[in-house]
Amino acid sequence: MPASTQPLTERLAPQALLQALLDTSQTGIVYLRPVFAAGRPAKVVDLVYVRLNPAAQRLLGLPEHPAGSFLALAPQATAVFTFYRDTFLSAQAGYHTYDHVPPTGPARRLHVVAQRDAELLVVSLTEAAAEPGAAPPPLAGLPVAEVAQRVLAQASTAMCLVRGPAYLIEYANQAFRQLFPDRLLVGQLVTEALPEVPLHLETLLRHLNSAGGPFTGPDVPLVLPTSTQQAQTYYFSFQYQSHSEGEQAHLISIAAHDVTRQVLARQQRERQRAEWQRLFEQAPVAIAVLRGPQHVVELANPAMCALWQHAAEQLLEQPLFEVLPAMATDLLRQRLADIMVTGQSYSAQEPVAATARGAAGSPAHWAFGYHPLREPGGQVTGIAVVALDVSEQAYDRQQVQALNAELSTLNEELHSINEEVHANNEELVQAQQQLWQLNQELETRVAAGVQAAQLARDEAERQRRRLASFFQQVPAAICVLDGPDMVYELVNADFQRLLPGRELLGRPLLEVLPELASSIIWQTLQQVYQTGETQEEIGVRVTLARREGRPPEEFYLHYVQQARYNEHGHIDGVVMFILNITEHILAHRRAEKLQAEVLAAMQRRAQEHETFYQVFEQTSALVALMWGPEHRFEYHNLAFQRLFPGRNLLHHSFNEALPELAGEGLATLLDHVYSTGEPYQGTELPLSLAEPGGTGPQTAYFNFTYQPYLEEGQPRGISVFAYDVTEQVLARQAVVASAQQAQALAKNLLAANEQLTRTNTDLDNFIYTASHDLKAPIANIEGLLLLLRKQLPTAAQQAGLVPRVLGMMQGAIERFQLTIAQLTDLAKLQHAHTQPAEEVDLAAAVEAVRLDLATQLEEARAELLVDLDNCATVSFAPQNLRSLIYNLLSNALKYRHPERPAVVQLRCHHTATATVLEVQDNGLGLTLDQQHKLFTMFRRLHDHVAGSGVGLYMVKRMIENAGGTIAVQSEAGVGSTFTVTFPS
């Protein structure tokens, strides 16, 4: 048949071919229809999406037929709209590049080519990163057939056209030709040009030529040359589609999709499944899997078949108690039923009649473990049975029980002796001596506690600064809400970015975000404030306006709300941590849809793999698989990992992962098993292992088997099966100890117990007193002393040393009470510098303190002169500023001169680098030596008024922690001036 001179795309069905090309093209194609202003057909005010091909949907993050207009979906993209509008009105091709931010996913830089086609605007999109520096080829403005041909040529899917009846290759795009480089394809018979394709291809083409319709050939292997000219097997999914041309012969389109990666991954999974099956069969322990309420035997390895004395064909797919009626005891039936209901494992040792591993006529003892097998959702659907021969350990346990009976008799005798010792330890002289020692020890502890408190305060300050830095840098939105109205007290940078442009600090939450009044966020905040219980919510859907006056946006949040407590232990606010997981939720929903489709196809195969995996994961035995001559860990179960907590074993060699065991000869044993292919069994191997609690290494004993893993008769790895027999070994070692050693031990224990009894009595009295709160014991002692005074006759109170002793006891109590008062003041000091600085109205703060001191001012007939004209505000923590002013003014009143009216002046002025506050009085004044001791903790220079000696020390620490200073100028008998400098 002579070749047609008509263009290729015009000889095909245009609409059907264009649809197929647009669906397979990697170039995004968008059709837009302009929207004109009412009464002004020449003015384009918006654009409506007509259709997006799959590539455009991926690039723009939009569906095939978006519901909204261009400006409704992307109101910020005014520059792109202007380009589209001008291109449509000019009827000339236009080119543009811009950064597109899709609703989900990262931003993309896109090359855009657009041209008007009748009443539509055709847009071609390519991602700039795919071809750096290259502009996309212009497609707009061309006829539909030529657009289809160019898209076909640029498609990444390999496509060709074959014409019957001779089946000549009439067309092959660039992707198809790259599969067969340096080969002439067009004009050649398909069987000659492509000898690698299956032999039945021509038969398939003839069928499609006569019957029509599509056909898909999945996972077809082809041996193709690579860039290094070496042949390599690839897998393709071929799609064949016939195209009718009326009376003429048919055309058949062939599209090839590379599925090599998926096929190789599937083959790898099937090989792994075969490896697990071989590992299960070669396990040296008896293992079986029971399924369902009837306990149908699903799996049973050779060891279990030998134990049950039945062949695998007799056991598999049969209910356990039907094929083994001797095991159908009421107890075992109930145990298995309980495991299916509760999901709790069960272990027991059972005597078994003579088996392949036991002596004829004598029962062997086996340790059986029954472990639930769970579905991914947590439902128990089966039971894994693991059995181990423990006949020798059972005999050892019987010997230990006999020895324990003898030791029990000795323990009863020791208990009687202990009761006699305790009855003789209550003497009044000893109690008084212990009280005196306790007094000395507590005074020493108080002094040490004061020093430790100072160090702790300094450390707390460093931690506070680190916490402030962490608070601002942590990658989560954090805010502190104060009081029942949830007033914003503190927010970090991430929280402010969540609500940009909004004023938050000092405003109630519902005033800022009234739309939260009916949300779960406000409900849980109230619950946390009332109950103190921490609340955590994940994936909460919230609709709120990020900026005032803007439309609301939908968010998905993960937040934690935690109560904040004041120094009295009362809830005074809530701390909230927020993570914006909107993108994660949306991506998760899309992923769930895709996963559901994949899961349906793979569920059966995954179930088989999971069955074997769960058997080893849930067994109490230690199981591991090491690969290669360097013995790299490819798998280990949970029991094996618990033996070495906190270590990453996978993909590390034995010597790297467990260097402490390599020196004990285990590495040499592994090398021997790998090189010879001969299994090795070890019995009661002692290993020194570190305990998880950090209590030091402990020796454990294991029975283990090194089983070579063979492929084609050669060792490729080693499977390890081990069992902890520490209890049995220790029991046998205990049996070895002789009765004479037990008697000597009892004698030593008796002597040691007498000494420990005396020591424990002293230690218990000290620990009991020192471990309680100081206030309650001292109050009890004071009450007892008062009761003693009332009960003693008058003559007895005056006899001998009684008055002196009573006075000494009263003095000790008063010293304790003074120490408690000092510690209380010190505790207040600990929290004095934890509040953040802010701009405080100085005049308001001074007026508040003046009102608090109104009674003292009136009693002292003092005059308070305030000059704050130059200082409107000062940057300082509000509570600390009030404490500072209160201490300075109250001290001026307490230490006033008795012979003249008190005059106190408070003034403020600014310097170039600081704000200076001065408090001047005409009181008693201080000597030079007193000035040097003034700011020392617990130092009181005047005893005629009450005080703890920490007030000025606390003022000095507060101002220095904020970066300021405090100084005093004083003259005895004249007065004092305190100067406080706040940094600007």
Buried (B, 14 or more C-beta within 10 A) or exposed (E): EEEEEEEBBBBBBBEEBBEBBBEBBBBBBBBBBBBEEEEEEEEBBBBBBBBBBBBBBBBBBBEEEBEEBBBEBBEEBEEBBEBBBBBBEEEEBBBBEBEBEBEEEEEBEBBBBBBBBEEBBBBBBBBBEEEEEEEBEBBBBBEBBBBBBBBBBBBBBBBBBBBBEEBBBBBBBEBBBEBBEEEEBEEBEBEEBBEBBBEEBBEBBBBBBEEEEEBEBEEBEBEBBEEEEEEEEBBBBBBBBBBEEEEEBBBBBBBBBBBBEEBEEBEEBEEBBEBBBEBBEBBBBBBBBBBEEEBBBBBBBBBBBBBBEBEBEBBBEBBBBEBBEEEEEEEBBEBBEEBBEEBEBBEEBBEBEEBEBBEEEEBBBBBBBBBBBBEEEEEBBBBBBBBBBBBBBBEBBEBBEEBEEEEEEBEEEEEEEBEEBEEEEEEEEEEEEBBEEBBEEBBEBBEEBBEEBBEEBEEBBEEBEEEEEEBEEBEBBBBBBBEBEBBBBBBBEBBBEBBEEBEBEEBBBEEBBEEBEEBBBBEBBEBBBEEBEEBEEEEBEBEBBBEEEEEEEEBBBBBBBBBBEEEEEEBBBBBBBBBBBBEBBBEBEEEEEEEEEEEEEEEEEBEEBBBBBBBBBBBBBBBBBBBEEBBBBBBBBEBBBEBBEEEEBEEBBBBBBBEEBBEBEBBEBBBEBBEEEEBBEEEBBEBEBBEEEEEEEEEBBBBBBBBBBEEEEEBBBBBBBBBBBBBBBBBBEBBEEEEEEEEEEBEEBBEEBEEBBEEBBBEEBBEEBEEEEBEEBBBEBBEEBEEEEEEBEEEEEEEEEBEEEBEEBBEBBEBBBEBBEBBEBBEBBBEBBBBEBBEBBBBEBBEEBBEBBEEBBEEBEBEBEBEBEEBEBBBBBBBBBBBBBBBBBBBBBBBBBEEEEBBBBBBBBEEEEBBBBBBBBBBBBBEEEBBEEBBBBEEBBEEEEEBBBBBBBBBBBBBEBBEBBBEBEBEEEEBBBBBBBBBE
